[in-house]
Amino acid sequence: MYHHRIRSLLSQRGEKHVYIEGMHCNNCKNSIENAINKYDGVACHVFLKKKMAVVEYSTEISDDKIRNAIEFLDFKVTKIETVND
């Protein structure tokens, strides 16, 4: 599903790396991905071992929106980095 969603973002504008504390299992991973993927033009993939999510977007999404969606699920966002092309 992730790769299909990424392919649909052919006009990708940017990428953010989100560092997250408190993730332990695939349910955590899926919860975060679902919370972020609900936004139009955004695709999220969580890497449990790295304690991070990669958020790719064709429509701008604010750091606050990402942080709020994740922290609403009781995880802690420690840092968000915008990756420059």
GUGUTI-219277 format. One record per atom (N, C-alpha, C, O): residue in one letter; y negated, x, z negated; atom name. Coordinates in Angstrom, 1 decimal. Layout:
<torbas>
torba resn:A, c2:Y, c1:X, c3:Z, name:CA
...
</torbas>
This chain:
<torbas>
torba resn:M, c2:1.2, c1:0.8, c3:0.0, name:N
torba resn:M, c2:0.0, c1:0.0, c3:0.0, name:CA
torba resn:M, c2:-1.3, c1:0.9, c3:0.0, name:C
torba resn:M, c2:-2.2, c1:0.6, c3:0.7, name:O
torba resn:Y, c2:-1.2, c1:1.9, c3:-0.8, name:N
torba resn:Y, c2:-2.4, c1:2.8, c3:-0.9, name:CA
torba resn:Y, c2:-2.7, c1:3.4, c3:0.5, name:C
torba resn:Y, c2:-3.9, c1:3.4, c3:0.9, name:O
torba resn:H, c2:-1.7, c1:3.9, c3:1.2, name:N
torba resn:H, c2:-2.0, c1:4.6, c3:2.5, name:CA
torba resn:H, c2:-2.5, c1:3.6, c3:3.5, name:C
torba resn:H, c2:-3.3, c1:3.9, c3:4.3, name:O
torba resn:H, c2:-1.9, c1:2.4, c3:3.5, name:N
torba resn:H, c2:-2.4, c1:1.3, c3:4.4, name:CA
torba resn:H, c2:-3.8, c1:1.0, c3:4.1, name:C
torba resn:H, c2:-4.6, c1:0.8, c3:5.0, name:O
torba resn:R, c2:-4.2, c1:0.9, c3:2.9, name:N
torba resn:R, c2:-5.6, c1:0.6, c3:2.5, name:CA
torba resn:R, c2:-6.5, c1:1.7, c3:2.9, name:C
torba resn:R, c2:-7.6, c1:1.5, c3:3.4, name:O
torba resn:I, c2:-6.1, c1:3.0, c3:2.7, name:N
torba resn:I, c2:-6.9, c1:4.1, c3:3.2, name:CA
torba resn:I, c2:-7.1, c1:4.1, c3:4.7, name:C
torba resn:I, c2:-8.2, c1:4.3, c3:5.2, name:O
torba resn:R, c2:-6.0, c1:3.8, c3:5.4, name:N
torba resn:R, c2:-6.2, c1:3.8, c3:6.9, name:CA
torba resn:R, c2:-7.2, c1:2.7, c3:7.3, name:C
torba resn:R, c2:-7.9, c1:2.9, c3:8.3, name:O
torba resn:S, c2:-7.3, c1:1.6, c3:6.5, name:N
torba resn:S, c2:-8.2, c1:0.6, c3:6.9, name:CA
torba resn:S, c2:-9.7, c1:1.0, c3:6.6, name:C
torba resn:S, c2:-10.6, c1:0.3, c3:7.0, name:O
torba resn:L, c2:-9.9, c1:2.1, c3:5.9, name:N
torba resn:L, c2:-11.2, c1:2.6, c3:5.6, name:CA
torba resn:L, c2:-11.6, c1:3.7, c3:6.6, name:C
torba resn:L, c2:-12.1, c1:4.8, c3:6.2, name:O
torba resn:L, c2:-11.5, c1:3.4, c3:7.9, name:N
torba resn:L, c2:-11.7, c1:4.4, c3:8.9, name:CA
torba resn:L, c2:-13.1, c1:4.9, c3:8.8, name:C
torba resn:L, c2:-13.4, c1:6.1, c3:9.2, name:O
torba resn:S, c2:-14.0, c1:4.1, c3:8.4, name:N
torba resn:S, c2:-15.4, c1:4.6, c3:8.3, name:CA
torba resn:S, c2:-15.8, c1:5.0, c3:6.9, name:C
torba resn:S, c2:-16.9, c1:4.8, c3:6.4, name:O
torba resn:Q, c2:-14.8, c1:5.7, c3:6.3, name:N
torba resn:Q, c2:-15.0, c1:6.2, c3:4.9, name:CA
torba resn:Q, c2:-16.3, c1:6.9, c3:4.8, name:C
torba resn:Q, c2:-16.7, c1:7.8, c3:5.6, name:O
torba resn:R, c2:-17.0, c1:6.6, c3:3.7, name:N
torba resn:R, c2:-18.3, c1:7.2, c3:3.4, name:CA
torba resn:R, c2:-18.2, c1:8.2, c3:2.3, name:C
torba resn:R, c2:-19.0, c1:9.2, c3:2.3, name:O
torba resn:G, c2:-17.3, c1:8.0, c3:1.4, name:N
torba resn:G, c2:-17.3, c1:9.0, c3:0.3, name:CA
torba resn:G, c2:-16.1, c1:8.9, c3:-0.6, name:C
torba resn:G, c2:-15.2, c1:8.1, c3:-0.4, name:O
torba resn:E, c2:-16.0, c1:9.8, c3:-1.6, name:N
torba resn:E, c2:-14.9, c1:9.9, c3:-2.5, name:CA
torba resn:E, c2:-15.4, c1:10.3, c3:-3.8, name:C
torba resn:E, c2:-16.3, c1:11.1, c3:-4.0, name:O
torba resn:K, c2:-14.8, c1:9.7, c3:-4.8, name:N
torba resn:K, c2:-15.1, c1:10.1, c3:-6.2, name:CA
torba resn:K, c2:-13.8, c1:10.4, c3:-7.0, name:C
torba resn:K, c2:-12.8, c1:9.8, c3:-6.7, name:O
torba resn:H, c2:-13.9, c1:11.4, c3:-7.8, name:N
torba resn:H, c2:-12.8, c1:11.8, c3:-8.7, name:CA
torba resn:H, c2:-13.2, c1:11.3, c3:-10.1, name:C
torba resn:H, c2:-14.2, c1:11.6, c3:-10.6, name:O
torba resn:V, c2:-12.3, c1:10.5, c3:-10.6, name:N
torba resn:V, c2:-12.5, c1:9.8, c3:-11.9, name:CA
torba resn:V, c2:-11.5, c1:10.4, c3:-12.9, name:C
torba resn:V, c2:-10.3, c1:10.2, c3:-12.7, name:O
torba resn:Y, c2:-11.9, c1:11.0, c3:-14.0, name:N
torba resn:Y, c2:-11.0, c1:11.6, c3:-15.0, name:CA
torba resn:Y, c2:-10.9, c1:10.6, c3:-16.1, name:C
torba resn:Y, c2:-11.9, c1:10.1, c3:-16.7, name:O
torba resn:I, c2:-9.6, c1:10.3, c3:-16.5, name:N
torba resn:I, c2:-9.3, c1:9.2, c3:-17.4, name:CA
torba resn:I, c2:-8.4, c1:9.6, c3:-18.5, name:C
torba resn:I, c2:-7.4, c1:10.3, c3:-18.2, name:O
torba resn:E, c2:-8.7, c1:9.2, c3:-19.7, name:N
torba resn:E, c2:-7.8, c1:9.5, c3:-20.9, name:CA
torba resn:E, c2:-7.1, c1:8.2, c3:-21.2, name:C
torba resn:E, c2:-7.6, c1:7.1, c3:-21.0, name:O
torba resn:G, c2:-5.8, c1:8.3, c3:-21.7, name:N
torba resn:G, c2:-5.1, c1:7.2, c3:-22.2, name:CA
torba resn:G, c2:-4.0, c1:6.6, c3:-21.3, name:C
torba resn:G, c2:-3.4, c1:5.7, c3:-21.6, name:O
torba resn:M, c2:-3.9, c1:7.2, c3:-20.1, name:N
torba resn:M, c2:-2.8, c1:6.7, c3:-19.2, name:CA
torba resn:M, c2:-1.5, c1:7.4, c3:-19.5, name:C
torba resn:M, c2:-1.5, c1:8.6, c3:-19.7, name:O
torba resn:H, c2:-0.4, c1:6.6, c3:-19.5, name:N
torba resn:H, c2:0.9, c1:7.2, c3:-19.9, name:CA
torba resn:H, c2:2.0, c1:6.8, c3:-19.0, name:C
torba resn:H, c2:3.0, c1:7.5, c3:-19.0, name:O
torba resn:C, c2:1.8, c1:5.7, c3:-18.2, name:N
torba resn:C, c2:3.0, c1:5.2, c3:-17.4, name:CA
torba resn:C, c2:2.5, c1:4.6, c3:-16.1, name:C
torba resn:C, c2:1.3, c1:4.5, c3:-15.8, name:O
torba resn:N, c2:3.5, c1:4.1, c3:-15.4, name:N
torba resn:N, c2:3.2, c1:3.4, c3:-14.1, name:CA
torba resn:N, c2:2.4, c1:2.1, c3:-14.3, name:C
torba resn:N, c2:1.7, c1:1.7, c3:-13.4, name:O
torba resn:N, c2:2.6, c1:1.4, c3:-15.4, name:N
torba resn:N, c2:1.9, c1:0.2, c3:-15.7, name:CA
torba resn:N, c2:0.4, c1:0.6, c3:-15.8, name:C
torba resn:N, c2:-0.5, c1:-0.2, c3:-15.3, name:O
torba resn:C, c2:0.1, c1:1.7, c3:-16.5, name:N
torba resn:C, c2:-1.3, c1:2.1, c3:-16.6, name:CA
torba resn:C, c2:-1.9, c1:2.4, c3:-15.2, name:C
torba resn:C, c2:-3.0, c1:2.0, c3:-14.9, name:O
torba resn:K, c2:-1.1, c1:3.2, c3:-14.5, name:N
torba resn:K, c2:-1.5, c1:3.5, c3:-13.1, name:CA
torba resn:K, c2:-1.8, c1:2.3, c3:-12.3, name:C
torba resn:K, c2:-2.9, c1:2.2, c3:-11.7, name:O
torba resn:N, c2:-0.9, c1:1.4, c3:-12.3, name:N
torba resn:N, c2:-1.0, c1:0.1, c3:-11.5, name:CA
torba resn:N, c2:-2.2, c1:-0.7, c3:-11.9, name:C
torba resn:N, c2:-2.9, c1:-1.3, c3:-11.1, name:O
torba resn:S, c2:-2.4, c1:-0.8, c3:-13.2, name:N
torba resn:S, c2:-3.5, c1:-1.6, c3:-13.8, name:CA
torba resn:S, c2:-4.9, c1:-1.0, c3:-13.3, name:C
torba resn:S, c2:-5.8, c1:-1.8, c3:-12.9, name:O
torba resn:I, c2:-5.0, c1:0.3, c3:-13.3, name:N
torba resn:I, c2:-6.3, c1:0.9, c3:-12.9, name:CA
torba resn:I, c2:-6.5, c1:0.7, c3:-11.4, name:C
torba resn:I, c2:-7.6, c1:0.4, c3:-10.9, name:O
torba resn:E, c2:-5.4, c1:1.0, c3:-10.6, name:N
torba resn:E, c2:-5.5, c1:0.9, c3:-9.2, name:CA
torba resn:E, c2:-5.9, c1:-0.6, c3:-8.8, name:C
torba resn:E, c2:-6.8, c1:-0.8, c3:-8.0, name:O
torba resn:N, c2:-5.3, c1:-1.5, c3:-9.4, name:N
torba resn:N, c2:-5.6, c1:-2.9, c3:-9.1, name:CA
torba resn:N, c2:-7.0, c1:-3.3, c3:-9.5, name:C
torba resn:N, c2:-7.7, c1:-4.1, c3:-8.8, name:O
torba resn:A, c2:-7.5, c1:-2.8, c3:-10.6, name:N
torba resn:A, c2:-8.9, c1:-3.1, c3:-11.0, name:CA
torba resn:A, c2:-9.9, c1:-2.6, c3:-10.1, name:C
torba resn:A, c2:-10.9, c1:-3.2, c3:-9.8, name:O
torba resn:I, c2:-9.7, c1:-1.4, c3:-9.5, name:N
torba resn:I, c2:-10.6, c1:-0.8, c3:-8.6, name:CA
torba resn:I, c2:-10.4, c1:-1.3, c3:-7.2, name:C
torba resn:I, c2:-11.4, c1:-1.5, c3:-6.5, name:O
torba resn:N, c2:-9.2, c1:-1.5, c3:-6.8, name:N
torba resn:N, c2:-8.9, c1:-2.0, c3:-5.4, name:CA
torba resn:N, c2:-9.4, c1:-3.4, c3:-5.1, name:C
torba resn:N, c2:-9.4, c1:-3.8, c3:-4.0, name:O
torba resn:K, c2:-9.8, c1:-4.1, c3:-6.1, name:N
torba resn:K, c2:-10.3, c1:-5.5, c3:-5.9, name:CA
torba resn:K, c2:-11.6, c1:-5.5, c3:-5.2, name:C
torba resn:K, c2:-12.1, c1:-6.5, c3:-4.7, name:O
torba resn:Y, c2:-12.3, c1:-4.4, c3:-5.3, name:N
torba resn:Y, c2:-13.7, c1:-4.3, c3:-4.6, name:CA
torba resn:Y, c2:-13.5, c1:-4.0, c3:-3.1, name:C
torba resn:Y, c2:-12.7, c1:-3.2, c3:-2.7, name:O
torba resn:D, c2:-14.3, c1:-4.7, c3:-2.3, name:N
torba resn:D, c2:-14.3, c1:-4.5, c3:-0.9, name:CA
torba resn:D, c2:-14.7, c1:-3.1, c3:-0.5, name:C
torba resn:D, c2:-15.6, c1:-2.6, c3:-1.1, name:O
torba resn:G, c2:-13.9, c1:-2.6, c3:0.5, name:N
torba resn:G, c2:-14.3, c1:-1.2, c3:1.0, name:CA
torba resn:G, c2:-14.0, c1:-0.1, c3:0.1, name:C
torba resn:G, c2:-14.5, c1:1.0, c3:0.3, name:O
torba resn:V, c2:-13.1, c1:-0.3, c3:-0.9, name:N
torba resn:V, c2:-12.7, c1:0.7, c3:-1.9, name:CA
torba resn:V, c2:-11.2, c1:0.8, c3:-2.0, name:C
torba resn:V, c2:-10.5, c1:-0.2, c3:-2.0, name:O
torba resn:A, c2:-10.7, c1:2.0, c3:-2.1, name:N
torba resn:A, c2:-9.3, c1:2.3, c3:-2.3, name:CA
torba resn:A, c2:-9.1, c1:3.3, c3:-3.4, name:C
torba resn:A, c2:-9.8, c1:4.4, c3:-3.4, name:O
torba resn:C, c2:-8.2, c1:3.1, c3:-4.3, name:N
torba resn:C, c2:-8.0, c1:3.9, c3:-5.5, name:CA
torba resn:C, c2:-6.6, c1:4.3, c3:-5.6, name:C
torba resn:C, c2:-5.7, c1:3.5, c3:-5.4, name:O
torba resn:H, c2:-6.3, c1:5.6, c3:-5.9, name:N
torba resn:H, c2:-5.0, c1:6.1, c3:-6.2, name:CA
torba resn:H, c2:-5.1, c1:6.9, c3:-7.4, name:C
torba resn:H, c2:-5.9, c1:7.9, c3:-7.5, name:O
torba resn:V, c2:-4.2, c1:6.6, c3:-8.4, name:N
torba resn:V, c2:-4.2, c1:7.3, c3:-9.7, name:CA
torba resn:V, c2:-3.1, c1:8.4, c3:-9.7, name:C
torba resn:V, c2:-2.0, c1:8.1, c3:-9.2, name:O
torba resn:F, c2:-3.4, c1:9.5, c3:-10.2, name:N
torba resn:F, c2:-2.5, c1:10.6, c3:-10.4, name:CA
torba resn:F, c2:-2.3, c1:10.8, c3:-11.9, name:C
torba resn:F, c2:-3.1, c1:11.4, c3:-12.6, name:O
torba resn:L, c2:-1.2, c1:10.3, c3:-12.5, name:N
torba resn:L, c2:-1.0, c1:10.3, c3:-13.9, name:CA
torba resn:L, c2:-1.0, c1:11.7, c3:-14.5, name:C
torba resn:L, c2:-1.7, c1:12.0, c3:-15.5, name:O
torba resn:K, c2:-0.3, c1:12.7, c3:-13.9, name:N
torba resn:K, c2:-0.2, c1:14.0, c3:-14.4, name:CA
torba resn:K, c2:-1.5, c1:14.8, c3:-14.4, name:C
torba resn:K, c2:-1.7, c1:15.6, c3:-15.3, name:O
torba resn:K, c2:-2.4, c1:14.4, c3:-13.5, name:N
torba resn:K, c2:-3.7, c1:15.1, c3:-13.4, name:CA
torba resn:K, c2:-4.7, c1:14.3, c3:-14.3, name:C
torba resn:K, c2:-5.8, c1:14.8, c3:-14.5, name:O
torba resn:K, c2:-4.3, c1:13.1, c3:-14.8, name:N
torba resn:K, c2:-5.2, c1:12.3, c3:-15.6, name:CA
torba resn:K, c2:-6.5, c1:11.9, c3:-14.8, name:C
torba resn:K, c2:-7.6, c1:12.0, c3:-15.3, name:O
torba resn:M, c2:-6.3, c1:11.6, c3:-13.5, name:N
torba resn:M, c2:-7.4, c1:11.3, c3:-12.6, name:CA
torba resn:M, c2:-7.1, c1:10.2, c3:-11.6, name:C
torba resn:M, c2:-5.9, c1:10.0, c3:-11.3, name:O
torba resn:A, c2:-8.1, c1:9.6, c3:-11.1, name:N
torba resn:A, c2:-8.0, c1:8.7, c3:-10.0, name:CA
torba resn:A, c2:-8.9, c1:9.2, c3:-8.8, name:C
torba resn:A, c2:-10.0, c1:9.7, c3:-9.1, name:O
torba resn:V, c2:-8.5, c1:9.0, c3:-7.6, name:N
torba resn:V, c2:-9.3, c1:9.3, c3:-6.4, name:CA
torba resn:V, c2:-9.7, c1:7.9, c3:-5.9, name:C
torba resn:V, c2:-8.9, c1:7.1, c3:-5.6, name:O
torba resn:V, c2:-11.0, c1:7.8, c3:-5.8, name:N
torba resn:V, c2:-11.6, c1:6.5, c3:-5.3, name:CA
torba resn:V, c2:-12.3, c1:6.8, c3:-4.0, name:C
torba resn:V, c2:-13.3, c1:7.6, c3:-4.0, name:O
torba resn:E, c2:-11.8, c1:6.3, c3:-2.9, name:N
torba resn:E, c2:-12.4, c1:6.5, c3:-1.6, name:CA
torba resn:E, c2:-13.1, c1:5.2, c3:-1.2, name:C
torba resn:E, c2:-12.6, c1:4.1, c3:-1.5, name:O
torba resn:Y, c2:-14.2, c1:5.3, c3:-0.6, name:N
torba resn:Y, c2:-15.0, c1:4.1, c3:-0.3, name:CA
torba resn:Y, c2:-15.7, c1:4.1, c3:1.0, name:C
torba resn:Y, c2:-16.2, c1:5.2, c3:1.4, name:O
torba resn:S, c2:-15.8, c1:3.0, c3:1.7, name:N
torba resn:S, c2:-16.7, c1:2.8, c3:2.8, name:CA
torba resn:S, c2:-17.9, c1:2.0, c3:2.5, name:C
torba resn:S, c2:-18.9, c1:2.1, c3:3.2, name:O
torba resn:T, c2:-17.8, c1:1.3, c3:1.4, name:N
torba resn:T, c2:-19.0, c1:0.6, c3:0.8, name:CA
torba resn:T, c2:-19.3, c1:1.2, c3:-0.5, name:C
torba resn:T, c2:-18.4, c1:1.4, c3:-1.4, name:O
torba resn:E, c2:-20.5, c1:1.6, c3:-0.8, name:N
torba resn:E, c2:-20.8, c1:2.3, c3:-2.0, name:CA
torba resn:E, c2:-20.4, c1:1.5, c3:-3.2, name:C
torba resn:E, c2:-20.5, c1:0.3, c3:-3.3, name:O
torba resn:I, c2:-19.8, c1:2.3, c3:-4.2, name:N
torba resn:I, c2:-19.5, c1:1.7, c3:-5.5, name:CA
torba resn:I, c2:-20.1, c1:2.6, c3:-6.6, name:C
torba resn:I, c2:-19.9, c1:3.8, c3:-6.5, name:O
torba resn:S, c2:-20.8, c1:2.0, c3:-7.5, name:N
torba resn:S, c2:-21.5, c1:2.8, c3:-8.5, name:CA
torba resn:S, c2:-20.5, c1:3.3, c3:-9.5, name:C
torba resn:S, c2:-19.4, c1:2.8, c3:-9.8, name:O
torba resn:D, c2:-20.9, c1:4.4, c3:-10.2, name:N
torba resn:D, c2:-20.1, c1:5.0, c3:-11.2, name:CA
torba resn:D, c2:-20.0, c1:4.0, c3:-12.4, name:C
torba resn:D, c2:-18.9, c1:3.9, c3:-13.0, name:O
torba resn:D, c2:-21.0, c1:3.3, c3:-12.7, name:N
torba resn:D, c2:-20.9, c1:2.3, c3:-13.7, name:CA
torba resn:D, c2:-19.9, c1:1.2, c3:-13.5, name:C
torba resn:D, c2:-19.2, c1:0.8, c3:-14.4, name:O
torba resn:K, c2:-19.8, c1:0.8, c3:-12.2, name:N
torba resn:K, c2:-18.8, c1:-0.3, c3:-11.9, name:CA
torba resn:K, c2:-17.4, c1:0.3, c3:-12.1, name:C
torba resn:K, c2:-16.5, c1:-0.4, c3:-12.6, name:O
torba resn:I, c2:-17.2, c1:1.5, c3:-11.6, name:N
torba resn:I, c2:-15.9, c1:2.1, c3:-11.8, name:CA
torba resn:I, c2:-15.6, c1:2.3, c3:-13.3, name:C
torba resn:I, c2:-14.5, c1:1.9, c3:-13.7, name:O
torba resn:R, c2:-16.5, c1:2.8, c3:-14.0, name:N
torba resn:R, c2:-16.3, c1:3.1, c3:-15.5, name:CA
torba resn:R, c2:-16.0, c1:1.8, c3:-16.2, name:C
torba resn:R, c2:-15.1, c1:1.7, c3:-17.0, name:O
torba resn:N, c2:-16.8, c1:0.7, c3:-15.9, name:N
torba resn:N, c2:-16.6, c1:-0.6, c3:-16.6, name:CA
torba resn:N, c2:-15.3, c1:-1.2, c3:-16.3, name:C
torba resn:N, c2:-14.6, c1:-1.7, c3:-17.2, name:O
torba resn:A, c2:-14.8, c1:-1.1, c3:-15.0, name:N
torba resn:A, c2:-13.5, c1:-1.7, c3:-14.6, name:CA
torba resn:A, c2:-12.4, c1:-1.0, c3:-15.4, name:C
torba resn:A, c2:-11.4, c1:-1.7, c3:-15.8, name:O
torba resn:I, c2:-12.5, c1:0.3, c3:-15.5, name:N
torba resn:I, c2:-11.4, c1:1.1, c3:-16.2, name:CA
torba resn:I, c2:-11.5, c1:0.9, c3:-17.7, name:C
torba resn:I, c2:-10.5, c1:0.7, c3:-18.3, name:O
torba resn:E, c2:-12.7, c1:1.0, c3:-18.2, name:N
torba resn:E, c2:-12.8, c1:0.9, c3:-19.7, name:CA
torba resn:E, c2:-12.5, c1:-0.5, c3:-20.2, name:C
torba resn:E, c2:-12.2, c1:-0.7, c3:-21.4, name:O
torba resn:F, c2:-12.7, c1:-1.5, c3:-19.4, name:N
torba resn:F, c2:-12.3, c1:-2.9, c3:-19.7, name:CA
torba resn:F, c2:-10.8, c1:-2.9, c3:-20.0, name:C
torba resn:F, c2:-10.4, c1:-3.8, c3:-20.8, name:O
torba resn:L, c2:-10.1, c1:-2.1, c3:-19.4, name:N
torba resn:L, c2:-8.6, c1:-2.0, c3:-19.6, name:CA
torba resn:L, c2:-8.2, c1:-1.1, c3:-20.8, name:C
torba resn:L, c2:-7.0, c1:-0.9, c3:-21.0, name:O
torba resn:D, c2:-9.2, c1:-0.7, c3:-21.6, name:N
torba resn:D, c2:-9.0, c1:0.2, c3:-22.8, name:CA
torba resn:D, c2:-8.6, c1:1.6, c3:-22.5, name:C
torba resn:D, c2:-7.9, c1:2.2, c3:-23.3, name:O
torba resn:F, c2:-9.0, c1:2.1, c3:-21.3, name:N
torba resn:F, c2:-8.8, c1:3.5, c3:-21.0, name:CA
torba resn:F, c2:-10.2, c1:4.2, c3:-21.2, name:C
torba resn:F, c2:-11.2, c1:3.4, c3:-21.2, name:O
torba resn:K, c2:-10.3, c1:5.5, c3:-21.3, name:N
torba resn:K, c2:-11.5, c1:6.2, c3:-21.5, name:CA
torba resn:K, c2:-11.8, c1:7.0, c3:-20.2, name:C
torba resn:K, c2:-11.1, c1:7.9, c3:-19.9, name:O
torba resn:V, c2:-13.0, c1:6.8, c3:-19.6, name:N
torba resn:V, c2:-13.4, c1:7.6, c3:-18.5, name:CA
torba resn:V, c2:-14.2, c1:8.8, c3:-19.1, name:C
torba resn:V, c2:-15.2, c1:8.6, c3:-19.7, name:O
torba resn:T, c2:-13.7, c1:10.0, c3:-18.8, name:N
torba resn:T, c2:-14.4, c1:11.2, c3:-19.3, name:CA
torba resn:T, c2:-15.4, c1:11.8, c3:-18.4, name:C
torba resn:T, c2:-16.3, c1:12.5, c3:-18.8, name:O
torba resn:K, c2:-15.2, c1:11.6, c3:-17.0, name:N
torba resn:K, c2:-16.1, c1:12.2, c3:-16.1, name:CA
torba resn:K, c2:-15.8, c1:11.5, c3:-14.7, name:C
torba resn:K, c2:-14.7, c1:11.2, c3:-14.4, name:O
torba resn:I, c2:-16.9, c1:11.4, c3:-13.9, name:N
torba resn:I, c2:-16.8, c1:10.9, c3:-12.6, name:CA
torba resn:I, c2:-17.6, c1:11.9, c3:-11.7, name:C
torba resn:I, c2:-18.8, c1:12.2, c3:-11.9, name:O
torba resn:E, c2:-16.9, c1:12.4, c3:-10.7, name:N
torba resn:E, c2:-17.5, c1:13.4, c3:-9.8, name:CA
torba resn:E, c2:-17.6, c1:12.8, c3:-8.4, name:C
torba resn:E, c2:-16.5, c1:12.3, c3:-7.9, name:O
torba resn:T, c2:-18.7, c1:12.9, c3:-7.7, name:N
torba resn:T, c2:-18.8, c1:12.5, c3:-6.3, name:CA
torba resn:T, c2:-18.5, c1:13.7, c3:-5.5, name:C
torba resn:T, c2:-19.1, c1:14.8, c3:-5.7, name:O
torba resn:V, c2:-17.5, c1:13.6, c3:-4.6, name:N
torba resn:V, c2:-17.1, c1:14.7, c3:-3.7, name:CA
torba resn:V, c2:-17.9, c1:14.7, c3:-2.5, name:C
torba resn:V, c2:-18.0, c1:13.7, c3:-1.8, name:O
torba resn:N, c2:-18.6, c1:15.8, c3:-2.2, name:N
torba resn:N, c2:-19.4, c1:15.9, c3:-1.0, name:CA
torba resn:N, c2:-18.6, c1:16.4, c3:0.1, name:C
torba resn:N, c2:-17.7, c1:17.3, c3:0.0, name:O
torba resn:D, c2:-18.8, c1:15.9, c3:1.3, name:N
torba resn:D, c2:-18.1, c1:16.3, c3:2.5, name:CA
torba resn:D, c2:-18.7, c1:17.6, c3:3.1, name:C
torba resn:D, c2:-18.2, c1:18.1, c3:4.1, name:O
</torbas>
